[in-house]
């Protein structure tokens, strides 16, 4: 059974259900739908203009060898300009513990291992996935090219989801810096690939908020302190 979703934020897309439609709609919205996911049933969701369903027989498809190792999801990319020199912004982002204050709206219970900064620095965090459930995410810096680029790899969903998060720093006039963050899926569970527009929309909103909070963090620090580690790492 195929359902056409008309999400009020990201537009229309199709999803083919293999079991009870109402149960899966609610389950998926709890995982990806944000505030609307608290609604109790499909009829309420329809009245709230979150979704509408059009039901038809799924088209005949040939067997596919597609699995979680083949990702066809476009990356999410968000940029923000900050009034700090590129080298200082890089040195701030290079310390993995400095990421916690501007991402703790989506990632919490941070634990650190490895070096404080640079390649090999690691963090383990928890992410809410809806329904009172959390997912464990392992983050590791896998590339660091001062002052231009930092690449982090994160693994979650028991290894079924792997993605790279890249910070690219561009020098602007008057000593400003453009920070561009790209989240690129390398591997993803099949259901997330089927719901790619919805998953990307949720991720974009989270990344946009993180970039806004990064700018706030940098604005609140004297320039001479931008290279300092997070306070709980200081001796």
KEBA-196928 format. One line per field, with one value per residue (C-alpha): x, y, z; residue in three letters. Coordinates in steps of 0.1 Angstrom, whole numbers, plus 5000, padded with zeros to 4 digits. Layout:
residues N
east <- (X | ...)
north <- (Y | ...)
up <- (Z | ...)
residuo <- (ALA | ...)
***
This chain:
residues 235
east <- (5000 | 5014 | 5006 | 5013 | 5024 | 5018 | 5040 | 5033 | 5070 | 5088 | 5061 | 5048 | 5064 | 5053 | 5060 | 5050 | 5037 | 5040 | 5019 | 4992 | 4991 | 4978 | 5004 | 5033 | 5022 | 5022 | 5055 | 5072 | 5059 | 5070 | 5105 | 5107 | 5077 | 5086 | 5058 | 5030 | 5041 | 5023 | 4989 | 4973 | 4958 | 4957 | 4924 | 4938 | 4969 | 4948 | 4927 | 4959 | 4970 | 5002 | 4994 | 4968 | 4967 | 4960 | 4960 | 4968 | 4984 | 5022 | 5038 | 5054 | 5091 | 5120 | 5139 | 5165 | 5199 | 5198 | 5208 | 5219 | 5253 | 5239 | 5229 | 5209 | 5202 | 5214 | 5235 | 5223 | 5245 | 5241 | 5263 | 5266 | 5290 | 5308 | 5329 | 5361 | 5393 | 5393 | 5422 | 5405 | 5372 | 5391 | 5409 | 5376 | 5359 | 5390 | 5383 | 5356 | 5342 | 5335 | 5308 | 5286 | 5273 | 5259 | 5246 | 5231 | 5196 | 5198 | 5227 | 5232 | 5250 | 5284 | 5313 | 5348 | 5378 | 5411 | 5429 | 5412 | 5415 | 5424 | 5423 | 5413 | 5393 | 5360 | 5327 | 5298 | 5264 | 5227 | 5201 | 5163 | 5145 | 5109 | 5086 | 5109 | 5137 | 5173 | 5200 | 5237 | 5260 | 5297 | 5316 | 5352 | 5373 | 5388 | 5404 | 5417 | 5433 | 5440 | 5425 | 5402 | 5384 | 5374 | 5357 | 5338 | 5324 | 5294 | 5280 | 5246 | 5216 | 5239 | 5262 | 5234 | 5237 | 5271 | 5276 | 5303 | 5299 | 5323 | 5331 | 5345 | 5358 | 5360 | 5379 | 5358 | 5366 | 5373 | 5385 | 5351 | 5346 | 5319 | 5313 | 5296 | 5285 | 5276 | 5260 | 5265 | 5250 | 5274 | 5250 | 5214 | 5186 | 5162 | 5132 | 5152 | 5161 | 5125 | 5115 | 5145 | 5127 | 5113 | 5146 | 5165 | 5140 | 5144 | 5182 | 5183 | 5163 | 5186 | 5217 | 5204 | 5198 | 5233 | 5249 | 5229 | 5241 | 5277 | 5276 | 5262 | 5290 | 5317 | 5301 | 5302 | 5339 | 5368 | 5389 | 5419 | 5399 | 5386 | 5413 | 5406 | 5392 | 5358 | 5359 | 5354 | 5386 | 5407 | 5430)
north <- (5000 | 5034 | 5066 | 5101 | 5124 | 5161 | 5175 | 5212 | 5220 | 5198 | 5191 | 5159 | 5125 | 5088 | 5060 | 5024 | 5007 | 4969 | 4967 | 4986 | 5021 | 5039 | 5023 | 5031 | 5067 | 5074 | 5056 | 5075 | 5109 | 5103 | 5096 | 5125 | 5148 | 5170 | 5187 | 5172 | 5137 | 5141 | 5138 | 5105 | 5091 | 5095 | 5112 | 5139 | 5142 | 5147 | 5174 | 5192 | 5192 | 5172 | 5145 | 5133 | 5098 | 5086 | 5049 | 5028 | 4995 | 4998 | 4995 | 4963 | 4964 | 4942 | 4927 | 4952 | 4945 | 4980 | 4979 | 5002 | 5005 | 5023 | 5058 | 5080 | 5109 | 5144 | 5160 | 5189 | 5220 | 5252 | 5283 | 5312 | 5342 | 5351 | 5381 | 5362 | 5353 | 5319 | 5306 | 5314 | 5298 | 5267 | 5265 | 5267 | 5240 | 5218 | 5211 | 5185 | 5195 | 5230 | 5214 | 5204 | 5239 | 5246 | 5211 | 5201 | 5209 | 5176 | 5157 | 5152 | 5132 | 5139 | 5116 | 5122 | 5101 | 5103 | 5137 | 5169 | 5182 | 5171 | 5137 | 5109 | 5131 | 5113 | 5118 | 5096 | 5112 | 5104 | 5116 | 5116 | 5097 | 5100 | 5079 | 5083 | 5064 | 5075 | 5065 | 5063 | 5082 | 5078 | 5108 | 5109 | 5136 | 5119 | 5149 | 5183 | 5208 | 5240 | 5265 | 5253 | 5221 | 5196 | 5163 | 5143 | 5108 | 5097 | 5062 | 5054 | 5030 | 5001 | 5009 | 5011 | 5049 | 5064 | 5100 | 5126 | 5161 | 5186 | 5222 | 5243 | 5277 | 5304 | 5337 | 5368 | 5405 | 5425 | 5394 | 5376 | 5339 | 5319 | 5285 | 5259 | 5226 | 5197 | 5165 | 5138 | 5103 | 5074 | 5047 | 5049 | 5025 | 5018 | 5034 | 5067 | 5065 | 5060 | 5090 | 5111 | 5144 | 5142 | 5131 | 5158 | 5184 | 5175 | 5174 | 5208 | 5225 | 5210 | 5220 | 5256 | 5259 | 5245 | 5271 | 5299 | 5287 | 5284 | 5321 | 5329 | 5309 | 5327 | 5361 | 5356 | 5348 | 5373 | 5366 | 5357 | 5329 | 5313 | 5286 | 5276 | 5242 | 5237 | 5246 | 5210 | 5199 | 5226 | 5215)
up <- (5000 | 4990 | 5009 | 4996 | 5024 | 5022 | 5049 | 5056 | 5058 | 5032 | 5006 | 4991 | 4988 | 4986 | 5010 | 5006 | 5037 | 5043 | 5075 | 5093 | 5079 | 5110 | 5133 | 5110 | 5103 | 5140 | 5145 | 5117 | 5128 | 5164 | 5151 | 5126 | 5129 | 5158 | 5176 | 5155 | 5166 | 5199 | 5182 | 5190 | 5157 | 5120 | 5119 | 5142 | 5121 | 5090 | 5107 | 5117 | 5080 | 5088 | 5063 | 5039 | 5024 | 4989 | 4986 | 4955 | 4946 | 4946 | 4911 | 4901 | 4909 | 4901 | 4931 | 4944 | 4959 | 4975 | 5012 | 5039 | 5024 | 4993 | 5002 | 4978 | 5002 | 4993 | 5020 | 5042 | 5040 | 5061 | 5063 | 5087 | 5088 | 5121 | 5128 | 5138 | 5119 | 5103 | 5124 | 5156 | 5145 | 5134 | 5168 | 5186 | 5165 | 5167 | 5204 | 5203 | 5237 | 5224 | 5202 | 5231 | 5240 | 5205 | 5198 | 5231 | 5218 | 5198 | 5214 | 5252 | 5278 | 5262 | 5270 | 5256 | 5248 | 5229 | 5225 | 5233 | 5197 | 5162 | 5145 | 5169 | 5193 | 5201 | 5218 | 5226 | 5228 | 5231 | 5206 | 5212 | 5184 | 5197 | 5218 | 5249 | 5231 | 5226 | 5201 | 5209 | 5185 | 5183 | 5169 | 5158 | 5141 | 5110 | 5092 | 5103 | 5080 | 5097 | 5091 | 5064 | 5072 | 5100 | 5092 | 5118 | 5112 | 5133 | 5136 | 5151 | 5149 | 5158 | 5128 | 5103 | 5100 | 5092 | 5082 | 5078 | 5093 | 5076 | 5088 | 5060 | 5069 | 5042 | 5049 | 5041 | 5040 | 5072 | 5091 | 5090 | 5084 | 5067 | 5085 | 5063 | 5078 | 5056 | 5069 | 5043 | 5048 | 5039 | 5051 | 5063 | 5073 | 5044 | 5061 | 5064 | 5027 | 5018 | 5039 | 5027 | 5023 | 5058 | 5073 | 5055 | 5066 | 5103 | 5100 | 5082 | 5110 | 5137 | 5118 | 5113 | 5150 | 5158 | 5134 | 5151 | 5185 | 5173 | 5163 | 5197 | 5214 | 5195 | 5200 | 5238 | 5240 | 5239 | 5208 | 5229 | 5245 | 5213 | 5213 | 5249 | 5256 | 5272 | 5309 | 5321 | 5303 | 5319 | 5346)
residuo <- (UNK | UNK | UNK | UNK | UNK | UNK | UNK | UNK | UNK | UNK | UNK | UNK | UNK | UNK | UNK | UNK | UNK | UNK | UNK | UNK | UNK | UNK | UNK | UNK | UNK | UNK | UNK | UNK | UNK | UNK | UNK | UNK | UNK | UNK | UNK | UNK | UNK | UNK | UNK | UNK | UNK | UNK | UNK | UNK | UNK | UNK | UNK | UNK | UNK | UNK | UNK | UNK | UNK | UNK | UNK | UNK | UNK | UNK | UNK | UNK | UNK | UNK | UNK | UNK | UNK | UNK | UNK | UNK | UNK | UNK | UNK | UNK | UNK | UNK | UNK | UNK | UNK | UNK | UNK | UNK | UNK | UNK | UNK | UNK | UNK | UNK | UNK | UNK | UNK | UNK | UNK | UNK | UNK | UNK | UNK | UNK | UNK | UNK | UNK | UNK | UNK | UNK | UNK | UNK | UNK | UNK | UNK | UNK | UNK | UNK | UNK | UNK | UNK | UNK | UNK | UNK | UNK | UNK | UNK | UNK | UNK | UNK | UNK | UNK | UNK | UNK | UNK | UNK | UNK | UNK | UNK | UNK | UNK | UNK | UNK | UNK | UNK | UNK | UNK | UNK | UNK | UNK | UNK | UNK | UNK | UNK | UNK | UNK | UNK | UNK | UNK | UNK | UNK | UNK | UNK | UNK | UNK | UNK | UNK | UNK | UNK | UNK | UNK | UNK | UNK | UNK | UNK | UNK | UNK | UNK | UNK | UNK | UNK | UNK | UNK | UNK | UNK | UNK | UNK | UNK | UNK | UNK | UNK | UNK | UNK | UNK | UNK | UNK | UNK | UNK | UNK | UNK | UNK | UNK | UNK | UNK | UNK | UNK | UNK | UNK | UNK | UNK | UNK | UNK | UNK | UNK | UNK | UNK | UNK | UNK | UNK | UNK | UNK | UNK | UNK | UNK | UNK | UNK | UNK | UNK | UNK | UNK | UNK | UNK | UNK | UNK | UNK | UNK | UNK | UNK | UNK | UNK | UNK | UNK | UNK)
***
